[in-house]
Amino acid sequence: MHETKRRGANVCRSAFRNLFLAAGLSLSGAAVAQIPPSTADVAAYAALHLAAYRGDLPALRQAVMAGGGLEARDGEGRTALHVATHARQSEAMRILVKAGADPRALDGRAYDAITIAAVADDIETMRTALAIGGDPRAITSPYLGTALIAAAHLGHDGVVRELIAAGAPLDHVNNLGWTALIEAVILGNGGPRHVATVKALVAAGARRDLADREGTTPLEHARRRGYAAMVALLQ
């Protein structure tokens, strides 16, 4: 009986792994679509993007005054603000938005500054993205999710708490049919940070009854995986 149950659980995990990979996601962490600037990208940057990436504030101010094009895009559709966010250059982010850059701009793969920082587990930069006018409720990524879903998937519990406090939607369903709570269970490892993520979502009032497309609730997913601490939170 135990062996049969174990085989069934393995089949379930395999099915979700296949679905996840087919959707273009990485089981090791962040979505494949989340691409920081490469060395080659940086080498090719013109004045505005390069100054934003380096956090060279005098050069950035000069590029802004020269009319460098605040919404100009690199090869991946990233504005200077996105580049500054990837590089954790908070002051550069503030300067860009003060000069007129769109704080809610999406890059070529539909990520905004808040989601970029959330995926990087970078609370301080995410706070800056929120403070300069980013929208914690924005629909982002190729999966039509939110920064909260991305953070929950990765078990970035501190980021999750910040986003909840900022008013991120608790029960948004992405185009895979998953909420932040579901992703924290089925894409997590059941470890302390994913447990803390589930705890934060449940405490904030995330709906535990919202099931995936197969009708499976977060509780049932947690039971199937043997995640006892999550089961206790979700019951």
VOBA-1610 file (N, C-alpha, C; in pm, whole numbers, padded with zeros to 5 digits, always signed):
BEGIN
Met+00083-00120+00000Met+00000+00000+00000Met+00087+00126+00000His+00191+00126+00086His+00280+00242+00094His+00349+00266-00041Glu+00394+00158-00104Glu+00462+00170-00233Glu+00368+00224-00340Thr+00243+00178-00338Thr+00144+00227-00435Thr+00120+00377-00418Lys+00108+00421-00294Lys+00087+00563-00268Lys+00207+00644-00314Arg+00327+00589-00289Arg+00447+00661-00329Arg+00456+00675-00480Arg+00420+00567-00552Arg+00421+00573-00698Arg+00320+00678-00748Gly+00204+00681-00684Gly+00101+00778-00723Gly+00148+00921-00702Ala+00216+00945-00591Ala+00269+01080-00563Ala+00374+01118-00665Asn+00459+01023-00701Asn+00563+01051-00800Asn+00503+01084-00936Val+00396+01011-00972Val+00328+01039-01099Val+00271+01181-01097Cys+00212+01219-00985Cys+00154+01353-00972Cys+00262+01459-00986Arg+00374+01439-00917Arg+00484+01535-00926Arg+00536+01544-01069Ser+00547+01430-01134Ser+00595+01428-01272Ser+00503+01504-01365Ala+00372+01488-01344Ala+00275+01558-01428Ala+00289+01709-01412Phe+00305+01755-01288Phe+00320+01898-01266Phe+00454+01949-01320Arg+00558+01868-01307Arg+00687+01906-01363Arg+00675+01927-01514Asn+00607+01833-01581Asn+00591+01844-01726Asn+00510+01968-01764Leu+00403+01994-01688Leu+00320+02112-01715Leu+00402+02238-01696Phe+00479+02241-01590Phe+00558+02359-01557Phe+00663+02386-01663Leu+00733+02282-01704Leu+00836+02299-01806Leu+00775+02336-01940Ala+00658+02279-01969Ala+00591+02313-02095Ala+00551+02459-02097Ala+00525+02514-01981Ala+00487+02655-01973Ala+00607+02747-01980Gly+00728+02691-01985Gly+00848+02772-01998Gly+00903+02820-01867Leu+00879+02747-01758Leu+00924+02788-01627Leu+01039+02702-01579Ser+01112+02753-01482Ser+01225+02680-01427Ser+01192+02627-01289Leu+01207+02498-01270Leu+01179+02439-01139Leu+01285+02475-01038Ser+01400+02520-01081Ser+01508+02552-00989Ser+01490+02688-00925Gly+01397+02768-00968Gly+01378+02897-00907Gly+01296+02990-00994Ala+01359+03097-01041Ala+01287+03200-01113Ala+01242+03151-01249Ala+01142+03223-01301Ala+01096+03190-01435Ala+01207+03212-01535Val+01211+03126-01636Val+01311+03139-01742Val+01302+03277-01805Ala+01182+03334-01810Ala+01162+03462-01876Ala+01228+03579-01803Gln+01267+03561-01679Gln+01328+03669-01601Gln+01476+03675-01635Ile+01516+03772-01719Ile+01653+03776-01771Ile+01722+03905-01729Pro+01817+03898-01637Pro+01896+04017-01604Pro+01989+04052-01720Pro+02037+04174-01727Pro+02130+04211-01833Pro+02256+04125-01829Ser+02298+04077-01944Ser+02419+03998-01954Ser+02540+04089-01969Thr+02659+04031-01961Thr+02781+04109-01982Thr+02781+04173-02119Ala+02733+04098-02218Ala+02727+04151-02355Ala+02627+04266-02364Asp+02514+04253-02294Asp+02415+04361-02293Asp+02477+04489-02238Val+02543+04476-02124Val+02601+04593-02058Val+02708+04658-02146Ala+02787+04574-02211Ala+02893+04627-02300Ala+02836+04708-02414Ala+02713+04676-02453Ala+02649+04744-02566Ala+02566+04865-02525Tyr+02551+04888-02396Tyr+02463+04995-02351Tyr+02516+05134-02387Ala+02421+05220-02426Ala+02452+05361-02447Ala+02448+05431-02311Ala+02463+05560-02315Ala+02486+05637-02192Ala+02382+05615-02084Leu+02254+05626-02118Leu+02149+05620-02015Leu+02143+05483-01949His+02135+05377-02028His+02128+05243-01973His+02255+05208-01894Leu+02368+05249-01946Leu+02495+05215-01880Leu+02506+05285-01746Ala+02471+05412-01742Ala+02477+05486-01616Ala+02378+05430-01515Ala+02260+05390-01562Ala+02159+05332-01474Ala+02209+05200-01416Tyr+02270+05119-01500Tyr+02320+04989-01454Tyr+02433+05006-01352Arg+02521+05098-01379Arg+02637+05119-01290Arg+02602+05199-01165Gly+02489+05268-01169Gly+02457+05358-01058Gly+02544+05480-01057Asp+02590+05519-01176Asp+02674+05637-01192Asp+02580+05758-01201Leu+02553+05820-01088Leu+02449+05921-01082Leu+02483+06049-01159Pro+02605+06101-01153Pro+02636+06217-01236Pro+02617+06190-01385Ala+02665+06073-01430Ala+02649+06037-01571Ala+02502+06017-01606Leu+02427+05964-01512Leu+02284+05942-01536Leu+02212+06075-01551Arg+02240+06168-01462Arg+02177+06301-01472Arg+02215+06368-01603Gln+02338+06353-01643Gln+02383+06412-01769Gln+02310+06350-01888Ala+02294+06217-01885Ala+02224+06148-01994Ala+02078+06190-02000Val+02017+06208-01883Val+01877+06252-01879Val+01864+06392-01938Met+01954+06481-01900Met+01950+06619-01950Met+01976+06626-02101Ala+02055+06528-02149Ala+02087+06525-02292Ala+01973+06466-02375Gly+01868+06421-02307Gly+01753+06365-02377Gly+01780+06225-02428Gly+01831+06142-02339Gly+01870+06006-02379Gly+01755+05912-02408Gly+01632+05953-02387Gly+01518+05867-02415Gly+01487+05777-02298Leu+01404+05826-02206Leu+01377+05754-02082Leu+01309+05620-02104Glu+01236+05608-02214Glu+01167+05482-02241Glu+01236+05401-02352Ala+01360+05438-02385Ala+01436+05360-02483Ala+01458+05219-02429Arg+01462+05122-02519Arg+01468+04981-02480Arg+01597+04916-02529Asp+01645+04820-02449Asp+01757+04738-02496Asp+01702+04619-02574Gly+01788+04524-02607Gly+01746+04411-02691Gly+01642+04322-02628Glu+01625+04328-02497Glu+01524+04248-02427Glu+01405+04333-02385Gly+01397+04453-02438Gly+01283+04539-02407Gly+01292+04605-02271Arg+01412+04613-02215Arg+01428+04674-02082Arg+01458+04823-02095Thr+01386+04903-02019Thr+01418+05045-02009Thr+01534+05062-01911Ala+01583+05185-01902Ala+01689+05213-01805Ala+01641+05183-01663Leu+01512+05204-01637Leu+01458+05174-01503Leu+01466+05024-01475His+01431+04941-01571His+01442+04796-01550His+01587+04757-01523Val+01678+04816-01599Val+01820+04785-01583Val+01868+04825-01444Ala+01829+04944-01400Ala+01867+04990-01266Ala+01810+04898-01159Thr+01690+04848-01181Thr+01628+04756-01084Thr+01704+04625-01076His+01738+04568-01190His+01818+04446-01192His+01950+04466-01117Ala+02009+04585-01133Ala+02140+04613-01073Ala+02131+04665-00931Arg+02010+04674-00877Arg+01987+04719-00739Arg+02036+04862-00716Gln+02011+04946-00814Gln+02053+05086-00808Gln+01931+05173-00775Ser+01898+05176-00646Ser+01774+05243-00604Ser+01775+05393-00633Glu+01886+05459-00610Glu+01890+05603-00634Glu+01876+05634-00783Ala+01935+05550-00866Ala+01918+05567-01010Ala+01770+05551-01049Met+01701+05457-00986Met+01558+05439-01012Met+01481+05566-00977Arg+01513+05625-00864Arg+01443+05746-00822Arg+01468+05861-00920Ile+01593+05877-00962Ile+01627+05984-01055Ile+01552+05967-01187Leu+01547+05845-01237Leu+01480+05819-01364Leu+01332+05853-01357Val+01266+05810-01252Val+01122+05837-01240Val+01095+05985-01217Lys+01179+06049-01138Lys+01164+06193-01118Lys+01176+06268-01250Ala+01260+06214-01338Ala+01281+06277-01469Ala+01168+06246-01567Gly+01080+06151-01531Gly+00966+06121-01617Gly+00955+05978-01665Ala+01045+05891-01622Ala+01036+05750-01662Ala+00911+05687-01602Asp+00852+05595-01676Asp+00731+05527-01632Asp+00765+05422-01527Pro+00719+05439-01402Pro+00752+05343-01296Pro+00680+05209-01311Arg+00581+05204-01402Arg+00503+05082-01422Arg+00532+05015-01556Ala+00637+05060-01623Ala+00671+05005-01754Ala+00699+04855-01744Leu+00659+04782-01849Leu+00686+04640-01859Leu+00798+04618-01959Asp+00888+04525-01929Asp+00994+04494-02024Asp+00940+04404-02135Gly+01028+04355-02218Gly+00986+04277-02333Gly+00917+04148-02298Arg+00929+04103-02174Arg+00864+03980-02130Arg+00760+04007-02023Ala+00718+04132-02017Ala+00605+04175-01933Ala+00636+04175-01784Tyr+00761+04201-01749Tyr+00797+04218-01609Tyr+00812+04366-01577Asp+00763+04407-01461Asp+00784+04544-01415Asp+00892+04545-01308Ala+00926+04665-01260Ala+01034+04678-01162Ala+01002+04602-01034Ile+00875+04607-00990Ile+00838+04537-00866Ile+00862+04387-00880Thr+00818+04330-00991Thr+00833+04185-01009Thr+00980+04146-01025Ile+01058+04230-01094Ile+01201+04203-01107Ile+01265+04193-00969Ala+01236+04290-00882Ala+01293+04289-00748Ala+01239+04174-00664Ala+01110+04141-00682Ala+01050+04031-00607Ala+01116+03898-00641Val+01140+03876-00769Val+01204+03752-00812Val+01348+03745-00762Ala+01414+03860-00751Ala+01552+03865-00702Ala+01560+03855-00550Asp+01446+03849-00483Asp+01441+03846-00335Asp+01508+03970-00277Asp+01483+04082-00341Asp+01548+04208-00308Asp+01444+04304-00250Ile+01426+04297-00119Ile+01321+04375-00055Ile+01345+04524-00067Glu+01468+04567-00046Glu+01495+04711-00047Glu+01468+04772-00185Thr+01513+04705-00291Thr+01486+04758-00424Thr+01337+04753-00456Met+01270+04650-00408Met+01126+04642-00430Met+01053+04756-00358Arg+01099+04789-00239Arg+01040+04903-00168Arg+01056+05031-00249Thr+01172+05046-00311Thr+01194+05163-00396Thr+01097+05161-00513Ala+01081+05045-00577Ala+00990+05033-00690Ala+00847+05069-00651Leu+00807+05032-00531Leu+00675+05068-00481Leu+00667+05218-00453Ala+00771+05272-00390Ala+00771+05412-00349Ala+00768+05508-00467Ile+00828+05468-00580Ile+00833+05558-00695Ile+00711+05547-00785Gly+00615+05463-00746Gly+00489+05458-00820Gly+00456+05327-00885Gly+00532+05220-00857Gly+00497+05089-00909Gly+00364+05040-00852Asp+00299+04951-00926Asp+00166+04903-00886Asp+00176+04758-00839Pro+00155+04733-00708Pro+00163+04596-00658Pro+00051+04506-00709Arg-00050+04565-00772Arg-00163+04489-00824Arg-00146+04457-00974Ala-00038+04502-01032Ala-00019+04488-01176Ala-00013+04342-01220Ile-00067+04315-01338Ile-00057+04183-01400Ile+00073+04180-01479Thr+00162+04091-01444Thr+00294+04088-01505Thr+00331+03946-01547Ser+00437+03937-01625Ser+00498+03812-01671Ser+00419+03749-01785Pro+00481+03657-01860Pro+00409+03588-01968Pro+00296+03500-01917Tyr+00291+03479-01785Tyr+00192+03390-01726Tyr+00074+03466-01667Leu+00070+03598-01697Leu-00039+03684-01650Leu-00060+03669-01500Gly+00051+03671-01429Gly+00047+03660-01284Gly+00070+03794-01218Thr+00127+03791-01100Thr+00159+03911-01024Thr+00294+03892-00957Ala+00348+04002-00907Ala+00472+03993-00830Ala+00454+03902-00708Leu+00335+03904-00649Leu+00308+03820-00532Leu+00315+03672-00569Ile+00258+03634-00681Ile+00264+03494-00724Ile+00409+03452-00748Ala+00486+03540-00814Ala+00626+03508-00841Ala+00704+03489-00711Ala+00681+03576-00615Ala+00751+03566-00487Ala+00708+03442-00408Ala+00579+03410-00413Ala+00530+03292-00342Ala+00588+03164-00402His+00592+03157-00532His+00653+03044-00603His+00793+03017-00551Leu+00870+03123-00531Leu+01011+03110-00492Leu+01032+03101-00341Gly+00925+03120-00264Gly+00940+03117-00119Gly+01008+03239-00063His+00994+03350-00130His+01053+03475-00083His+00957+03539+00018Asp+00957+03484+00137Asp+00854+03517+00236Asp+00857+03663+00279Gly+00975+03722+00291Gly+00982+03863+00326Gly+00920+03951+00219Val+00949+03921+00095Val+00890+03993-00017Val+00738+03975-00017Val+00694+03852+00008Val+00550+03824+00013Val+00481+03913+00117Arg+00540+03923+00234Arg+00479+04006+00339Arg+00475+04153+00298Glu+00581+04200+00234Glu+00584+04339+00188Glu+00475+04365+00084Leu+00460+04272-00009Leu+00360+04289-00115Leu+00219+04283-00058Ile+00197+04195+00037Ile+00065+04188+00101Ile+00034+04322+00167Ala+00131+04377+00240Ala+00111+04506+00306Ala+00086+04618+00206Ala+00142+04604+00086Ala+00126+04706-00018Ala-00006+04693-00094Gly-00081+04587-00065Gly-00211+04570-00130Gly-00213+04480-00250Ala-00114+04394-00264Ala-00114+04300-00376Ala-00236+04208-00367Pro-00296+04172-00480Pro-00415+04085-00479Pro-00379+03945-00431Leu-00448+03898-00330Leu-00415+03769-00269Leu-00458+03651-00355Asp-00565+03666-00430Asp-00626+03550-00495Asp-00627+03558-00647His-00538+03637-00703His-00529+03642-00849His-00492+03503-00904Val-00556+03465-01013Val-00529+03336-01077Val-00456+03362-01209Asn-00338+03303-01225Asn-00262+03326-01348Asn-00310+03234-01461Asn-00244+03240-01575Asn-00293+03162-01689Asn-00259+03014-01682Leu-00194+02973-01573Leu-00177+02831-01545Leu-00288+02779-01454Gly-00371+02873-01405Gly-00480+02835-01317Gly-00438+02830-01171Trp-00329+02901-01137Trp-00274+02893-01001Trp-00274+03028-00932Thr-00302+03026-00803Thr-00290+03143-00717Thr-00153+03143-00650Ala-00125+03250-00576Ala+00000+03255-00500Ala+00007+03140-00400Leu-00105+03111-00335Leu-00107+03004-00236Leu-00080+02868-00300Ile-00142+02843-00413Ile-00119+02716-00483Ile+00027+02705-00525Glu+00083+02812-00580Glu+00222+02805-00625Glu+00319+02783-00510Ala+00291+02844-00395Ala+00378+02825-00280Ala+00385+02679-00238Val+00276+02605-00262Val+00272+02464-00226Val+00332+02377-00336Ile+00280+02390-00459Ile+00317+02293-00562Ile+00451+02322-00628Leu+00498+02447-00620Leu+00627+02479-00680Leu+00734+02502-00576Gly+00696+02492-00449Gly+00793+02506-00342Gly+00853+02372-00303Asn+00937+02375-00201Asn+01001+02252-00155Asn+00954+02210-00017Gly+00853+02279+00035Gly+00802+02245+00168Gly+00891+02291+00281Gly+00996+02367+00248Gly+01091+02413+00349Gly+01042+02534+00426Pro+01126+02583+00519Pro+01084+02692+00609Pro+01034+02817+00539Arg+01099+02857+00430Arg+01058+02983+00365Arg+00926+02966+00290His+00905+02852+00231His+00775+02830+00165His+00664+02814+00270Val+00696+02753+00382Val+00598+02744+00491Val+00564+02884+00542Ala+00666+02967+00559Ala+00643+03104+00605Ala+00560+03182+00502Thr+00581+03153+00376Thr+00503+03217+00270Thr+00356+03177+00281Val+00330+03048+00297Val+00192+03000+00313Val+00129+03063+00437Lys+00205+03069+00544Lys+00154+03127+00669Lys+00113+03273+00648Ala+00198+03349+00579Ala+00168+03490+00554Ala+00044+03507+00468Leu+00031+03426+00365Leu-00085+03434+00276Leu-00214+03397+00348Val-00209+03290+00426Val-00328+03246+00500Val-00367+03352+00604Ala-00268+03405+00675Ala-00296+03507+00777Ala-00358+03632+00716Ala-00319+03662+00592Ala-00372+03781+00524Ala-00511+03759+00467Gly-00555+03633+00463Gly-00689+03604+00415Gly-00697+03543+00276Ala-00585+03493+00225Ala-00590+03426+00095Ala-00686+03308+00101Arg-00762+03289-00004Arg-00864+03184-00004Arg-00800+03046-00017Arg-00827+02964+00083Arg-00773+02828+00083Arg-00860+02733+00001Asp-00980+02778-00035Asp-01072+02691-00110Asp-01056+02702-00261Leu-00978+02797-00308Leu-00958+02813-00452Leu-00871+02699-00503Ala-00925+02619-00593Ala-00856+02501-00645Ala-00795+02531-00781Asp-00707+02441-00825Asp-00650+02453-00959Asp-00750+02402-01063Arg-00707+02392-01186Arg-00799+02352-01293Arg-00845+02208-01280Glu-00771+02129-01205Glu-00811+01990-01183Glu-00899+01975-01060Gly-00927+02088-00993Gly-01013+02085-00875Gly-00939+02053-00747Thr-00806+02060-00749Thr-00727+02026-00631Thr-00694+02152-00552Thr-00725+02152-00424Thr-00701+02267-00338Thr-00556+02269-00289Pro-00511+02384-00238Pro-00377+02389-00179Pro-00358+02285-00068Leu-00460+02263+00013Leu-00451+02163+00120Leu-00424+02025+00065Glu-00497+01986-00038Glu-00478+01854-00095Glu-00340+01841-00158His-00294+01946-00222His-00158+01943-00278His-00055+01923-00167Ala-00074+01993-00056Ala+00020+01981+00056Ala+00017+01839+00115Arg-00103+01783+00125Arg-00115+01646+00177Arg-00044+01547+00085Arg-00062+01562-00045Arg+00000+01470-00140Arg+00152+01473-00131Arg+00205+01589-00097Arg+00350+01604-00092Arg+00408+01574+00046Gly+00322+01552+00142Gly+00370+01524+00276Gly+00423+01647+00347Tyr+00372+01763+00310Tyr+00417+01888+00372Tyr+00334+01915+00499Ala+00371+01852+00606Ala+00290+01855+00727Ala+00268+01995+00781Ala+00372+02077+00779Ala+00358+02212+00834Ala+00257+02294+00751Met+00258+02276+00621Met+00162+02346+00536Met+00021+02292+00557Val+00009+02161+00572Val-00122+02100+00598Val-00183+02164+00723Ala-00102+02178+00827Ala-00153+02235+00952Ala-00203+02378+00931Leu-00135+02454+00845Leu-00175+02592+00819Leu-00300+02601+00732Leu-00317+02503+00645Leu-00423+02509+00545Leu-00553+02443+00589Gln-00549+02365+00695Gln-00670+02295+00740Gln-00771+02394+00797
//
